[in-house]
Amino acid sequence: MKKKYTLKEFYELERKIFELRISVKNGNFNNELREKLTTLEIEYEKISSQISWDIENCNIDYGYEDNNEELKRVKKI
């Protein structure tokens, strides 16, 4: 069964990709880093389509506790 990703996991992945891109831009060009970045970008595309579908169908799992301030912030977005 395919894993269902939460919005929280999506944002965390997006942050990791951003950090790796900054690292590459700052001159860290080793092959291991590039492979990791490529793998994460592919995963990001897959998750992005699932999250988009979930949002369109009002079936989104935010990945936060209901009483969490972060959930309230994300729901406003």
N, C-alpha and C positions, 0 to 999 in steps of 0.2 A: 504494500500500500504506500502511496506517495505521501511524504510528510507535508503537513499543512503548516505553513509558516505564519508567524504572527507579525503584526506591524512592528512590534518592538525588535524582533529578529531582523526584519528588513532594514530598519534604521541603523542597527548595529553593524550590519554588513556594509551598508552605505558608508558609514564612518570609517570602517577598516579600509575600504577601497580608497577613500579620500586620503587617509594617512599614508597608504602605500604610494599613491600618485605623487604626493608631496615629497616622499622619500626619493622616488625615482627622479623627480624634477630637481632635487637638491644634489644629484650626482651619484646616487646609489643605484648603479646599473647592473648588479650581478644577476646571473641567469635565474637563480633560485627565487629572487624577489620578483622578477618579471613573470616567471611561471605561476607564482602564487597570485599575483595581480590578475593574470589572465584567467586563472581558475575562478577567482572570486567574481570577476566581471561576468563570466558565463553563468555562474550561480545566481548573480544579481538579476540577470535578464530573465531567468526562469522564475525566480521569486517575484519579480516585478509584474509579470503577466498574471500570476496567481493572485497577488495582492490587488491588482487592478480589477480583476474579475470579482473578487470578494467585495470590494468597495462598491462596484456597480450593482451587485446583488444584495447589498446590505448584510453581508455574511462575514464581516471582518472580525478577526480575533486580535484585539489590541495587545495582548500579552502582558497586561498589567493587572494588579489587584484592583477590585472595584473601588476600594476606599483610598486608593493611591492618588496623590496630587498629579502625578504624571499622566494618569489615565484621563483626568479631567482636562488637562492641558491638550493632550492628543485629540480628544473628542471635539475640542473647539476648533481644531485645524480643519 
